[in-house]
Amino acid sequence: LLAFLASSEKMAAPQSFSVSWRSSGRPNPTVNLWQLVRQPLMDRNFRRFMAFTATMTFGTGYIGQFVWLYLFDVVKMSNQQANFLLMALPLLIMMVSLPLWGRIIDRFGRKPVLLIAGLMIVNGATAWILVTRELWWPGYLLVAIATFAWPGIELANFNILLGMSESMSGRRYGTAYIAIISVTTALAGVLSGLFGGAVAEWLKNWEGSLFGWPLTYHAVLFALSGVIRLAALGWIIRLEDGRAHSTRSTFRYLAATIYSNVQQVVV
């Protein structure tokens, strides 16, 4: 609901990159299923976006369940503590960050937001390793940074998909773009769950250490997620977004905005 409201606000903005649902294209009853599927797959930019979405989903799909297990089985948190860290705080953080990412997308474009937010979420899973019984807040601070960046990924993805699915050459291929992305994401999510379960079953009794820091199979899953997330960003580097500004200028604006808001709160 929050993502929908934020995206609706962006569609009303004068410089929005969202695409109107009204299309000048006319329905063509002679187009068959193969033509509908073939058209999006011929789009090289769409293939890059599809690969990014699938890779990111594969790297994040299994994490949620194992974070809960990690907090209960390793950190020994209570139900109340775990729900506070995994349900209440993330919702508050995303409520704050959604409007900011929406403005940045409208002003600087979608590609730089994907790159910046993508880098911010790379350590979102690995940071849970630093959450221990004795001291939980340093690791969770890194998790909170990734949580802050997630709305940027979601809003940029939504805007890119709308832009790619607009009518082309008098024919409406929008449903095909959305359908292919939906199927690809679903398959990546299924494979992610199978992959996470297989690794957990294989390493369920494994215990190790890194520089004296105790590790379990949860840490392996979290580290693998970070590697896959980083690999997903490789597809974004060559993604075409004609209206996008440079990533450097976008980052400067984001840093200045955060600094200004934090300074006002502190003062």
N, C-alpha and C positions, 0 to 999 in steps of 0.2 A: 504493500500500500504506500509506504514511504517513497519507494523508488518510482511508483507511478505518479505520485503527486509532484515529485521533483522533476520528472521528465515532462509532465504537463506544463509546469512553470517554464521550462526551457522552450517548449514549443510555442509559447506565447511571446517569447522574447524577440526583439527586432532582429538580432543578429544570430538567431538560433540556427543550429545545423540540423535540427529535426526536419523531417519531411512530412508534408501534409498528406493525410490519407486520401484526399481527393486527387484523382489522377485524370489526365486528359486522354489516357489510353482507352480503347474500346475493347470489350470482351471479344475473344476469337474462339468460337466453338470448334473450329477445325484443329486447334492445337492439341496434340496428344500428350500423354504422360511423359514419353521420352523427350519430347521437345521442351516440356516444362523443366525437367531435371537437367537436360543438356545445357540449357542457356546459362543457369548460374554456374555450373561446373566449368564452362568455358571462360568464365571471368577469373583471370589470374589473381586479381586483388581479393576476390571473394574466397578463393582457395586458400590464400594466406590467412585471411581472417578466420576461416573455418578451421584451419590447422591450429591457429592460436587458441581458439575457443576449446577445441578438443583436447589439446595438450594441457591447458590450464585446468580444465575439468578433471582430467585424469590425475593431475597432481594434487588436487584439493578434495576430490569427492570422498575419499575414505577417511579424511583427517578427523572430522567431527566425532565419529564414534570412538576413535582411539584416544582423543583428548579426554573424553569423559572417563574412559577406562584408566587413563594415566592419573587423573586427579583422584579417582576413587582407590585404585589398587596400589599406586606408588606414593603419591603425595598424601594419601589418607585424609582427604578433605571430607567434610560433611556434605549432605545434600544441599543445605542452605548456602554454604560457601561456594560450591560448584555452580549452582544455579545463578548466584550473584555474579560470578566471574564470566560465565558462558552465556547467560541470557540477559540479565538486567544491564550490566555495564556496556556490552556491545551495542545494544539498542540505543542507549543514550549517546554513545560516541557517534554512531551513524546518523542520528538525528542532527547532531551538530555539523557533521562533515558534508552531508548531502547538498545543502544549498551552496556551499563553497565550491564543490566539484562541478555543480551545474553552471555556476558563473564562469568558472575557468574553461569549461568545454565550449560555452558560447563565445568566449572571448578569444581563445587561443587554438581551439580545435580539439579533435578527439585523439589523434595519434600521440601527441606529447603527453596527454593525460594518461594514456595506456602505458607509456614507457615509465613515467614517474611513479604512478600508482603501482605498476607492476614491480618495480624495484623495491617499493616500500613493503610489499607483501611477501617478498621472497623469503624472509626470515620469520614469517608469521607462524609457521609450524615449528621450526627448529627452536624458536625462543621458549617453547614449553619445556624444553630440557632444563632450563635454568629455574623453573618453578619447582621448589622443594618444600619439604615440611617446615624446615627452619626459616626459610626466606623465600617468599613467593613474589613480592612486588617488582624486583628488577626484571625478572623474566616476563612478567605480565605487562610491564611497561612497553616492551618490544612488541608483544602481542597486540597491545592497544594501538600502536602505530600502524600495524597491518590492518587492524579493524577500521581505523580512520580512513585508510586508503581504499578499502573494498568498494564503497559507493562510487568512487571514481571509475573503477573497472566496469562496474555494472552499467552506469550511465553512458560511458563511452561506447561500450558494446551495443547498447540499445540504440544509440544514435547512428552508429555505423551500419547496423542492420537495417534501420529505416532508410538510410541513404542508399544502400545497395538494392533495396527491394522496390524502389520507385519504378514507375512504368517506363519501359524502353521500347522504342520503335513502334508505338501504337499498341503494344501488347502488354498485358499485365502479368509479370513474372514474380510479383511480390510474394505471393503465397508459396511459390516454389523455393525462394530464398529462405523464407522463415521455416518451411517444412524441413529443408535439408539441414539447416542449423539445428533444429530441434532434434532430429533423428541422430545427427552426429554427436550432439551433447549428451543425449540419452545413452548412446552406445559407449561413449567415453566414461560416463558415470558408472555404467554396469561393469566395464573392464576395471575401473578404478577400485570398486568394491571388491571384485574378485582378486585383484592384485594385492590390495591391503590385507585381505583375509589370508591369502596364501603366504605372504611374508610373515604375518603374525603367527600363523600355525607352524611355520618352519622354525622361527626363532623364539617360540613361546617360553622356552626354559633358558634362553641365553641371557647372560649377565656379563657386562664388561665395564671398562673404565677408560676415561680419556683425561689425562693429566690429573688423575686422582678423582675425577668426577664419575660417580656411579651411573651406569647406563643399562637400560633394558631394551627389549625389542621395540618399545614405543619410540625410543630415540632414533632407531634405524628408520622407522617409518617417517618420522618427522624430517629427518635429514634428506631422505629420498624425495619427499615432497618439495623441499627447498630447491633441490637440483632440477626437478621437473619444471617447477615454476620459472626458474631462471632460463631453462631451455625454451620455454614457451615464448619468452620475450624476443627470441631470435626471429620469429615470424613477423613481429611488429616492426622491426627495423626497416623492412622493405615495403611495408604497407603504405599505400598511396592515400594521401588526404590533402587534396589540393588547397584547401583553405587553412590548413594548420600553420601555426607559427612555429618558431624553433623551440626545441625542448628546453634550451637554456633560458630563454626569455620566460617561458611558462614556469620553470622552476623558480626563477627570481621572483616572479609575481606571487607564487604560492608561499615562498619563504617570507616575503615581506608582509603578506596578509596575515600569516600565522603569528609572526613576530609582533605585528601591530596589535592584534587581538589579545595576545598573551600579555603584552605590556599594559594594555588598558585594564585587564583583569587584575594584574599585580598592583598597579597604581591605585 
